[in-house]
Every structure is written in C-alpha cells, then in structure tokens.
Amino acid sequence: MRNHFTADLHLDHENVLEMSGRLFPNIQAHDDHMIAQLNKFVPYGDRLFILGDVAWFSVENFLDRLLCKDVHLIWGNHDRNNFGKKFKTAEDVSIVKIGQKPNQHSVFMSHYPHAYWPSSHHGAFHLYGHCHRQREATLDAVFPGRRAMDVGVDNSLFIFGEYRPFTEGEIIAFLGHRPGHDGIEFYNEFQAKLPKYGHAGPESTPGVTRRRIRPLGDLDELKAKAIQQAILEADASNVPKDMIRDIIGKLREMEQAEEYERTERIRRNRVPQPEPLDFGGQSRP
C-alpha cells in the first residue's frame, strides 16, 4: 500500500476557478477533472490523504466516485463539520510514516504551513496546503533547506504540469535531499550555554553536598534563589526534611493565591467579547 497526498481540491466551489486561475469552463468540468486525476494516480488498495479544503457543499458524491476507499481528511478552513464522518479519519493534524524500513520518514500533515513541527529538528517532513502554491518561494527564502512543501493541486500543476496528487516516493525525492532548517545542533549549542540544572551558585561550601533542586513552579527568580539557599543551609545544619517540605508547600500556596487573584482581576476587567462573525455558512474558521 502506497500513500498519496493532495490538498485544496475545492470541489463545488465556483470562485476557486478565478481565485486560483484554474482554466475550466465551469465548476462541473473542474470537479470531473479533479476526480478523474485522483482515480488515475490513486488505485484501489492505496491510501489517500487530503490536506484540507475538499469541497464547498458536500463530499458524498465525490467519495462515491473515487476508486480509492482508504481516504483520510486533514481539516481545512473550508471543510464543514459533517464532512468528518464520511472519511476513514478526520483530524486537524496527523503524522504518518512513508518509505521503506530502515529509511522511513516521519511526515507531519496539516492544512496550514508551520515554521516548526514534531521532530523537525530530527529531519521529519511537513506537508500542507492552504496557500495554493503562492507562498513556496517566500517560505523557502525564510527557511532555506526546509523539509516541507505544499501538496495542493495548484503546486502539482506548477511542478508536474497537471492537477494530480503526490506519491510518497515523490515526496521523498523532493524533500529527502534537503538538509532541513531546524538542526539539532542549534538546540545542543543553546542548551550547553544554559546554567547547569540544580546548581545553586558559583561558590562551593566545604563539607556541604549540593542537592539537585527541581524548579518550583512559576516562582520568580528571587523566591527560587531564596528557597535553594534555605534548602542548602538546612542540609548543612540537619534541619528536618519535613520542615523544609512544609515551608516549600506554604510558599507554593502563596504563589497559587497570588495567581488566582491576578486571574480574577484580569477576568473582572476583561472587555466583553464581540458577537461571533458570520462566515456565510462556512462551519470551520
């Protein structure tokens, strides 16, 4: 079983002909061609992922005409809530493996392009739609070497000269040679410059064993330093550990009370929210 990827079909959506420059005499001819191309490239027994914006009104007729029956939806901003139950799965984002072991690739799918995604720092791929190919040059310039691409039909027209889905082999060919823009080296270098975890200060005290001290919630820096110093002094003078725990617990209770009061103050002063906008029958923002 092979995986195939597409996006932004916009079936039944008359305005897409003008907005995306799709040269068809009418929306019916457009829809017939899109379905014929899917049937040409995605046989029965393979799996198809549609990364959003399938149709404007309904998907029943579209799915009935597809040879492939293993069809999965990644929600787009033009997809209606009742579309989901018609597909094998319907998710906002999803991850799938492509390629053959041991050289498989993790693919993060979303309708929208992301700057960073799960395991992007380990070379994972990212596929999306939404932009109708219009932002590929911009994203490549901002994130050179990125392992991500638009798999919508407008980008396939630009790449292949026809509206069609991408196969997993084509995705690997396009993205596999790219170095990625989010190397793990950056994080390793960044973390190497951070203060060492549990270190209470630059100076050491003879005869005192330094403990690994966990961060205490959202306590500010002065509180945290004071607690760390108290714990070290308590260790040195054999103060009972139960007493230390009681002190820390009371400080945390004080912090929670302060946070509750701050939240209530924000809630009391919050400006009333405006009425929801009407998107003309579009059910998902």
C-alpha positions in Angstrom: 0.0 0.0 0.0 1.3 3.4 -1.0 0.4 6.8 0.4 -0.7 9.7 -1.7 -1.2 13.3 -0.7 -3.2 16.2 -2.1 -5.0 19.4 -0.9 -7.2 22.3 -1.9 -9.5 20.4 -4.4 -12.3 23.0 -3.7 -15.0 20.9 -5.4 -18.3 22.7 -5.9 -16.5 26.0 -5.2 -17.2 28.2 -8.2 -15.0 31.1 -7.0 -11.8 28.9 -7.0 -11.8 29.0 -10.8 -11.0 32.7 -10.7 -9.1 32.9 -7.4 -6.6 30.2 -8.4 -6.6 30.6 -12.1 -8.0 27.2 -12.9 -8.9 27.3 -16.6 -12.1 25.3 -16.8 -15.3 26.3 -18.5 -17.3 25.7 -15.3 -17.1 24.1 -11.9 -18.6 20.8 -13.1 -15.8 20.3 -15.6 -13.3 21.3 -12.9 -14.7 18.7 -10.4 -14.9 15.9 -13.1 -11.2 16.5 -14.0 -10.0 16.5 -10.3 -11.8 13.2 -9.6 -10.5 11.6 -12.8 -7.0 12.6 -11.9 -7.3 11.1 -8.5 -8.6 7.9 -10.0 -5.7 7.9 -12.5 -3.0 8.1 -9.9 -4.5 6.6 -6.7 -5.7 2.9 -7.3 -7.9 0.9 -5.1 -5.9 -0.5 -2.2 -3.7 2.6 -1.7 -4.2 5.3 0.8 -5.1 9.0 0.1 -4.6 11.9 2.5 -6.4 15.1 1.6 -4.9 18.0 3.5 -8.0 20.2 3.7 -10.5 22.2 1.6 -12.1 19.2 -0.2 -15.4 20.7 -1.2 -17.8 23.6 -0.6 -21.1 21.8 -0.1 -20.8 18.0 0.3 -18.4 15.1 -0.1 -20.7 12.1 -0.6 -20.8 12.2 -4.4 -17.1 12.8 -4.5 -16.1 9.9 -2.3 -18.6 7.5 -4.1 -16.7 8.3 -7.4 -13.2 7.6 -6.0 -11.6 4.2 -6.7 -9.6 4.6 -3.5 -11.7 3.9 -0.4 -9.0 4.5 2.2 -9.3 8.2 2.3 -8.3 10.4 5.2 -9.1 14.1 5.8 -6.9 16.8 7.4 -9.4 19.5 8.3 -9.2 22.7 6.2 -10.8 26.1 6.8 -13.5 25.4 4.1 -14.4 21.9 5.3 -17.8 21.5 7.0 -18.2 19.7 10.3 -20.3 17.0 8.8 -17.5 16.0 6.4 -15.5 14.2 9.0 -17.8 11.1 9.4 -17.5 10.4 5.7 -13.8 9.8 5.8 -11.8 7.0 7.3 -10.3 9.5 9.7 -10.6 13.3 10.1 -8.0 15.2 12.1 -6.6 18.7 12.5 -3.1 17.3 12.2 -1.7 13.9 11.7 1.6 12.0 11.4 2.3 9.1 9.0 5.5 7.1 8.1 6.5 6.8 4.5 9.2 4.9 2.7 10.8 1.5 3.4 12.5 0.5 6.6 15.0 1.2 7.9 15.0 4.5 5.9 11.5 5.6 6.7 10.5 9.3 7.1 8.0 10.8 9.6 5.6 13.2 7.9 3.6 15.8 9.8 0.5 16.9 8.0 -1.6 20.0 8.5 -3.8 22.2 6.3 -1.6 25.1 7.2 2.2 25.6 6.8 4.2 25.5 10.1 7.6 27.0 10.9 8.4 24.1 13.2 6.7 20.8 13.7 7.1 17.5 15.6 10.7 16.2 15.0 11.6 18.9 12.5 14.9 19.1 14.3 15.4 15.4 13.5 14.6 15.7 9.8 10.9 15.0 9.8 8.9 16.1 6.7 6.0 18.6 6.8 3.2 18.6 4.2 0.4 21.2 4.0 -2.0 23.0 1.6 -4.0 26.2 2.1 -1.6 28.6 0.3 -2.3 27.4 -3.3 1.5 27.4 -4.1 1.6 31.2 -3.6 4.0 31.1 -0.5 6.5 28.5 -1.5 9.2 30.9 -2.6 8.7 33.0 0.5 8.9 30.1 2.9 12.0 28.7 1.1 13.7 32.1 1.4 12.9 32.4 5.1 13.7 28.8 5.9 16.3 27.6 3.4 16.7 23.9 3.2 13.3 23.2 5.0 11.9 19.7 4.6 8.4 21.0 3.9 6.2 21.6 0.8 2.7 22.4 -0.4 1.0 19.3 -1.8 -2.1 21.2 -3.1 -3.2 20.7 -6.7 -2.0 24.2 -7.6 1.5 23.3 -6.7 1.3 20.0 -8.5 0.2 21.9 -11.6 3.4 24.1 -11.3 5.7 21.1 -10.7 4.2 18.4 -13.0 2.1 20.5 -15.4 -1.2 18.8 -14.3 -3.5 18.7 -11.3 -2.7 15.5 -9.5 -1.7 14.0 -6.1 1.8 13.5 -4.9 3.1 10.0 -4.2 5.2 9.2 -1.2 8.1 8.4 -3.4 7.9 11.9 -5.0 7.7 13.5 -1.5 10.9 11.6 -0.5 12.6 12.7 -3.8 11.7 16.3 -3.3 12.5 16.6 0.4 14.9 13.8 1.3 18.0 15.6 -0.1 17.2 18.9 1.8 19.3 19.5 4.9 16.4 20.9 6.9 16.3 24.3 8.6 16.0 23.1 12.2 19.1 21.2 13.0 19.5 19.5 16.4 22.9 21.2 16.7 21.2 24.5 17.4 19.4 23.1 20.4 22.5 21.3 21.7 24.6 24.5 21.5 21.8 26.6 23.0 21.3 24.2 26.0 25.1 24.0 26.6 25.1 27.7 27.4 22.3 27.4 30.0 23.1 27.3 33.7 23.6 23.8 34.9 20.4 22.2 36.4 20.3 22.2 40.2 23.4 24.5 40.6 22.7 26.8 43.5 25.6 29.3 42.9 29.2 29.7 41.7 30.8 29.0 45.0 31.0 25.7 46.8 30.9 25.2 50.6 33.3 22.6 52.0 31.5 19.7 53.6 28.1 20.5 52.1 26.6 18.2 49.5 24.8 20.1 46.7 21.4 18.7 46.0 19.7 18.6 42.6 16.8 21.1 43.2 13.8 20.9 41.0 12.3 24.2 39.7 9.4 25.3 41.9 6.5 26.1 39.5 6.4 29.7 38.4 8.1 31.2 41.4 10.1 34.3 40.4 13.9 34.2 40.4 14.3 35.8 43.9 11.9 33.4 45.5 13.6 30.4 43.8 17.1 31.5 44.9 15.9 32.0 48.5 14.4 28.6 48.7 17.5 27.0 47.2 19.7 28.7 49.8 17.4 27.7 52.6 17.5 24.1 51.5 21.3 24.1 51.3 21.6 25.7 54.8 19.0 23.2 56.2 21.0 20.3 54.8 24.2 21.7 56.4 22.5 22.1 59.8 20.5 18.9 59.8 17.1 20.6 59.8 14.3 18.0 59.5 13.3 17.5 55.9 9.6 17.6 56.9 10.1 21.2 57.9 11.7 22.0 54.6 8.7 20.5 52.8 6.2 22.5 54.9 8.0 25.7 54.0 8.0 25.0 50.3 4.3 23.9 50.4 3.3 27.2 52.1 5.3 29.2 49.5 3.5 27.4 46.7 0.1 28.0 48.4 1.0 31.7 48.5 2.0 31.7 44.9 -1.2 29.9 43.9 -3.3 32.5 45.8 -1.4 35.3 44.1 -2.0 33.7 40.7 -5.7 33.2 41.4 -6.1 36.9 42.4 -4.3 38.0 39.3 -6.5 35.8 37.1 -9.7 37.1 38.8 -8.5 40.7 38.3 -8.0 40.1 34.6 -11.4 38.5 34.4 -13.2 41.4 36.1 -11.5 43.9 33.8 -11.9 41.9 30.6 -13.6 43.7 27.7 -16.8 41.9 26.6 -16.3 39.7 23.6 -18.0 40.7 20.3 -20.6 38.5 18.7 -19.2 35.7 16.5 -18.7 36.6 12.9 -20.9 35.0 10.2 -18.7 33.2 7.7 -21.6 32.7 5.2 -22.3 29.0 6.1 -18.6 28.0 6.5 -18.6 25.9 9.6 -14.9 25.8 10.4 -12.9 29.0 10.9 
